[in-house]
Structure formats: structure tokens, C-alpha cells
Amino acid sequence: MLKNQKQLKTDKVNAAQNNDQAEVVINETGKEEKTVVVTINRVTKVVKGGKRFSFAALVVVGDGNGTVGVGLGKSNEVQSAIQKGTSEAKKSMITFPVLDSTIPHEIEGFFGAGHVWMKPAMKGTGLKAGGGIRAVLEAAGVKNLLTKNLGAHNAFNTVYATFDALKRLKTQEEIRNIRGEK
């Protein structure tokens, strides 16, 4: 591969990572969807003729009202990896309960070495989160929350651990039904 081609690939990755790629799109049903590219990972494979580059894009899609999805797209080009990730995120969307712009109860999420702790907060606290956790929660529409990353700081594991925690949230009524209370 020529030096200019290597530089071009590197420039594409840097441009994609430096942009805070959050875009709001109105889908077919008339709802707004916020799409955030959390991270783009460049993978190099050394082969007989040189090096082959491919890209993995971690994408979060949410409607800002308690619905969020996470997807991972892989391709030889950055844009197609992002498109594949967005498509995967739309397929994996979940809905979770949101009470007064926060979550109903304290919860922990796990994925691989990722371990995320989340606790509801009162109005005016803001979103105390960083990295992948913030991307997922902002796309989902949570505005007041305390979080702590207790495991790996890898963006992929952190995002999926946050997604796991949101999947396991329940309302008071659901908990009462499980316990058999009235």
C-alpha cells in the first residue's frame, strides 16, 4: 500500500473519531432517532501482499424516550461499518422504564469484564457518566443519573454492560407482580 493511501485511511479514522458523531434523524413513523457513533476501531491484518485494514464501528441509536439499541458493524470502509452498526442497533432496540428523566431503581450491569453501576438521581443532578455509558443514556433520554464504571474501561464492554443494566430495569408494578403482592 502506498504511503498516501495509508495516510488517507488514517485521516478517515481520525476524522470519524474526532467528530462527536451524533445525528438526529426522523424515521418513517415520524419519531426522532438519535444516532451516536461511540467508537471506531481500526483492525490491521498482515497478509502476504502487505496489510489489509478493516473497521469496526460501535453505534448507539435511541429515541430519547426510554428506547435504545446498540450495534456493532464491521467493514473495509468506515462509512459502511457505521451503516451496518446503525442497522444492527435498530434491530436490537429495547424499551425500559423512565421516571422523571431517571431510572426507577439502582442497578448493575455486566458484560465480559465490563461492570457498570447506576443509581437514580433527583432533578437538577444531571448525567454523571462518561464515555460509552453517557452515549447510551443520552440516546435513551435519561437526564439525571449517577453512574460508576467498576470494570474494564473498554468502550465495547462498557456500552454492552450499560445496555444489560437497562434491559433488567423494572417498574414497581412489575416487581409487585413478581412477588405476588397487590
N, C-alpha and C positions, 0 to 999 in steps of 0.2 A: 504494500500500500504506500502511495506517495505521501510525503510529509504534509502537503496541502490537504489531502483527503483526511489524514489523521486530525489535523487542526480543525477542519470543518466539522467532523464528528464531535470533537471535544467542545467546540463552540456551541453546537446544538444542545449538548447535555448541560453545559453551564447556563445557557440562556433559559432552558427549561427549569433548572433548579433555582436560579436566581429570581425568576418571576414568581410572585406569590400567586400561582395559577388557580384563582378561584373565579369561576364564572357562573352567572345565573342565567338559566335557560328556561323558557316557558315550554312545557311539553304539550302533547296532543290534547290532554284533558284540561288544559288551561291552568295547571298548577305550576308554580315556580320550583325549579330544582337547582340547588347549589352544588356545583361540581368542584372539588378541590383535589389537585394532584399533590399528594403528600410527599412522595419521593420518587426519584428516577434512579435506577441502579444500572450502571453500565457493566456488562459482563464481557470479558475477552476470552476467546478460545484460540489457543495456538494450534495451527494445523500445518501441514507440510508446506503449503504455499505462503504462509505468513500468519496474520492474525485475523480473526473474524470477530466483529463486535455485534452484540445484541443488547437490547434494553428491556428492563422490567420496570413498569410503572405501577405504583400503588395509588389507587384513586378512591375517593370517598364521595358519595352522592347523597344528598339529603334534601327534604322539602322544608326544613325549618320549623316543623310542627310535630316532632316526635317520630319521624320516619327517616331511616338512614340505611345505607348499604355500602359495602366495602368490596373492591375488586382488584385483582392483580392481572395486568396484561403484559404479555411478553411478545417482542417482535424485533426485527432487524432495524426498525426505524422508530424514533421517539414518538412521532405522532400516531402511528398505528398502534403502538403499545398503549398509549393513553386512551385511544378509542376502544381497544379491547378491554382495558381496565374499567372504563365507564360502562360499557355494556355488561360486564360481569357484576359491577356494583348495583346496577339497576335490577338485575335478576335476583340478587341476594338481599334485597331490602327487607327490613323488619320494622315493626311499629312497637314503641314502648310508651309507658305512661309518663306524662309530663305534668307536674302540678306546680302552678305558679312559676313557670320557667325554671324549675329544678326537678330533680328526681324524687320519687316518693320515699325512698329509704336508703340507708348506707349499703354498699355492695362492693364486692371484689370480683375482678375478672382475671382469668388465667388463659394463656395460650403459649405453649412452649416454655421458654424462660421468661416470658412477659408476665408481669403481675401488676395490676392496676387497682388502686383503692379509690372509691368515690363516695363523697358524703354530701347530702343536700345542704344548701346554704340559703340564708334569708335574702330577701330582695335588697339590692344595692351592693352585694358582696362582689359580684362579677364572676367571671370564669377563671378560676385559679388552676390553670392547666398549661402544659407546654407540649410542643411537638405534635406527634400523631394524635395524642389524646384531645388536644384543642381542636384539631381539624375535624375529628369525628363529632365532637359535641357542638361545635359551631354549625356544622352542616345539619345537625339534628334539631337545632333551635334551642338548646339549653343555654341559659344566660347566667345562672347563679349556681355555682358548684365548686366544691373543694376536691382536689384530686392529688394523688401521690403515685409516682411510678416506683414500685418496690422491687421490680425485677430488671430484666435486661433493658437497655436503652435503645435497642434496635427498633427502628420505625415500624417494621413489618409486625413484629411480635407485640409491640405496644398498641398498635391500631387494632389488631385482632383480639387482644385482651380486653380492650375497651368495648369492642363490639360484643364480646362474650358477656361482659357485665351488663350491658344494655339489654341483651336478649333475656337475661334472667330476672329483670325487674318485674315486680308485681304490684298491683294496687291493693288497698286494704280489703276491698270486697273479695278479690281473688284469694287472698290469704285466709280470710274468714271462711270461705267455701272449702278450702283445702282442710282446714281444721275442723270443719263441721259446726261452726258457730253460726248464730243468727245475727 
